[in-house]
Amino acid sequence: MTQAGYPLLATLQWLPLAGGLLLLVMREDDLALILGRLFAIAELVIAIDLHARIDVSGSALQFAERFDLLAYHAAVDGISVLFILLTALLGVLLSFYGMARQQISPVQLLSVLLIIESVQMTMLTTMNLLWFAAASAVQLALVGYLLWRWASSSAENLALSRFLQYQFFGWGLFVAGAVVLVWSHVDVPGGRWSFDLFDLLQTPQIGKYQSVAFYLLFYGLAIRTPLFPLHGWLPNSAGYGLIAVGPVLLLGVKVGIYGMARFLLPLTAEAVMIWQPYVVAFAMVGVFFAAILAFRQINLRRLMAFAVVSHTSLIIIGLFTLHPAGLQGALLLAVNFGLAVTLMLLMIGYVYRRTGTTELARLGGLFDRIPFITIAFLVGGLAILGMPGTPGFDAVHLVLEASIETFGALPTIATALGNVAAAGFLLWAFQRAFLAPRPRDLPAARIARTSRMEYFVAGAALLVLLAAGFYPEPWLRLTDSATAALADYFVRHD
Amino acid sequence: MTEIAHWPLLSTLLALPLLGALACALLRRAPLAQHIALGSGLLTLLCSLLIVCAFDRTDPHFQMLESADWIADLGIRYLVGVDGLSLLFLPATALLFVGAVVAGWRVTAAAAPLSPGLYFAMLLLLEAATLGVFCALDTILFFFCWEFTLPPLYLLVSLWGLGASRQSAAVRYFLVMLAGGVPLLFGFLALAFAHADGAAPVFALPTLLATPLPEATQYLVFLLLLLGLGAKVPLVPLHTWLPPMAISAPIAVTALLAGLKLGAYGLIRLAIPLAPLAARDLHWLLAGFGTVAILYGGVAALVHSNLRGMLAYSSLAHVGLVLLGLSSFSVYGLQGVVLQLLNFSLAGGGAFLVLSFLRRRTGSTDIAQLGGVLRSMPRLSAFFLLFGLAGIGLPGTSGFPGELLIIVAALHDHTGAGLAALFGMVLAAAAFLSPFRQAFFGPPANPEVAAAADLLPRETALLLVPATLVLGVGLYPMPILELLRPAAEAWVAALAGL
């Protein structure tokens, strides 16, 4: 098992936490902001170091760290590293984006961001179901705090309570599922009370409770993801709340998808194969349902929310092909969507800072004032469509390839056309917001030119997106053996 | 020539416009951008001519192959090369893009408060993607370039287009092409898996061509590819994007759309040779689509009130002729088809460029708004007449040999369709000559027309190149026909050998 010279995974989790706590006690000044950004950058450097050290030739989980007293067990494979890199990158982008001058108490915001990043790292490295659940609860609570403290409008109460109701209900389902699963493992000879992934995989599974556990865990994660028809919290929270920071935290890193790949699929493999057709049927409906609803939106932010629901369904289809290419495609798609959606949300945030609105009818004529932001938004949209030159292309390609083999050509073609519908609403929104004639109450002078910081944030995200799109080899190699190992769970049971 | 042949000319060809695009995008406010755009356009043209010189005319196989791993895990390679059929499209494309750059000269700056550098950057990106389509020998690389033409086109039309409906036209085009991309990609995947035999999927065109497909799969692949490519060709029920695009796109961009028939090229390169049995069996389908397009395009062009719309519909009729020629699967039919496609680049592209100069002077290409153009702009009118006559296939122009070969092939293999095509040619002549008379002769209806100045020297110089080629090829087409022969014979032999 590969080991670094220092406890890499623990550092990944503790560094942002330390940074966040330090910032919490500091005054609101520029020094604190710079310090916070340095912490975010240091975290990215550690994540890159992890990527450089990991050995992806085998599927083994590496860099294991254990502390038995608290059942702490962390390890990573190619899949986790992919998500860790994304989390760290988004952390840097947000630390530069979020702290505009007009923001209320930016240092506190940065501190909460860093703490959330730390908790997210825990979710991505832990091997223990309970740790995952606990970190998830802390993360949700912190995001809820963010939505409440830095609300952009006074109508946020409904959104907040809806968000908390949905999320904690989903969290409850997940914990219940974990308990049922462990319970079923205790019954068999040699089983014991342990929420550790390794222990659970070692004891043979019994079929009796598996479907129950599968459904509880699946719905728990699906609400987070969010998957149609469990997405009710998203449009509201995206429509109010912080313009970009909150949604990015919830949607940028798809921990729901990660949880499915890490825990749900291997632990309840038999039940997954039984319920696969139903899940996929729901997801296919979801692609279209959300696309249709997105067409009816008049607010850019709510529209983005439905776009996310539509695309999440595509990821789920890829995941539930249970085919190595499909699994790989789905995970890459999750990361691609995360990055692309982040880019688009940040650009919407920049637009909001200038116009004070995200209503499509009150936007327009932005291109000639802020062309770089416009292009960045468009490239993000194209990445979501799976346009060649973005990572979406390779990922969608893999998902469709696997989907043809598993479900046949017709459902796959239908899904691909659903993706074209998604193209329709994104382009439509793009034209309304950026290219249409400028409304009279929005004088050109009010739209400030792109600032240096904005160039940096948008340019960095664009660079990563395009580089990953034109040269996808490293990411494919990173996840190759891990997804192949994951797919093996479903071959053996045939 | 051997020294030249060792240099990776094709990659250079693809890289030049990309570099130019990057430079233009960075210099977007400086007037320098248009010079850089013209410079990189001319360098690309030079490079494409070098490729023509270095090309071995007797060899029917793919030449100047360049290959590199791209996405090794999936077996996708960067594989480019040319053969006799695709070779001449490279200089034609490069020439047309030089024209488009000159047509956008100093116009973009005045037309919109947008940076002209971005306009040229998009144009050059489009050029790189188009050249990529002609060079790609890996199906996924082909698809990549094919789809990559969309974003620049979308931006060019929705930002620099004409009229209020340009944005809906751009979105419609984008969506139709994206929807067409779905069957295309599925066709490529079906091909890749049918050849795989349990091993890694195959995307390399030479390998795909070397191993025949099972017959049932051929029908699937052929129909999927026909549907996917058909959206771009456009086949008649899928052509609804064309009229709004012809009216709304910047005219230079319309020249590119009408002059570069990527869809028809895709049929020659991919759909027919990859599924030969199905293609031979479904020859009536191609001929039928062709005949419908010839007649429909001719009639629609006849009644159109705008010169741009008229040219767009005549280009639809031209593509119909190409399909008809393809469906005969004979050497001279194929030679005629490629010649006809090259003729579009010169004559169709040239005619649209003339219209863009005309519109810049008069503000309209509506026939009712014109009249008397000949009196104030004799040189412009002469060029338009020449390109128009080449479009209807007058002897002595480059349109004639191609059209003749196609009609002969069609009369031989699909007599009814050939007769319909002859009738279609009469329609096409009427569709061009009658609006030409109304718009260019007679008293000026519009004071702007009377006051307009004739072509500037740089515009004349630009148009002289395709005009010379139109006449040259029309009078002595043998070099091109000979160049096409080896590849065309190999193409037909592969079809007949089954």
Chai-1 contact restraints between the chains, C-beta under 6 A:
chainA,res_idxA,chainB,res_idxB,connection_type,confidence,min_distance_angstrom,max_distance_angstrom,comment,restraint_id
A,D368,B,P113,contact,1.0,0.0,6.0,A-B,restraint_1
A,D368,B,L114,contact,1.0,0.0,6.0,A-B,restraint_2
A,P388,B,F144,contact,1.0,0.0,6.0,A-B,restraint_3
A,P388,B,E147,contact,1.0,0.0,6.0,A-B,restraint_4
A,P388,B,F148,contact,1.0,0.0,6.0,A-B,restraint_5
A,E401,B,L189,contact,1.0,0.0,6.0,A-B,restraint_6
A,A416,B,V182,contact,1.0,0.0,6.0,A-B,restraint_7
A,V420,B,L178,contact,1.0,0.0,6.0,A-B,restraint_8
A,V420,B,A179,contact,1.0,0.0,6.0,A-B,restraint_9
A,A423,B,L178,contact,1.0,0.0,6.0,A-B,restraint_10
A,G424,B,L175,contact,1.0,0.0,6.0,A-B,restraint_11
A,L427,B,V171,contact,1.0,0.0,6.0,A-B,restraint_12
A,Q431,B,Q167,contact,1.0,0.0,6.0,A-B,restraint_13
A,L435,B,S158,contact,1.0,0.0,6.0,A-B,restraint_14
A,P472,B,I71,contact,1.0,0.0,6.0,A-B,restraint_15
A,L476,B,D73,contact,1.0,0.0,6.0,A-B,restraint_16
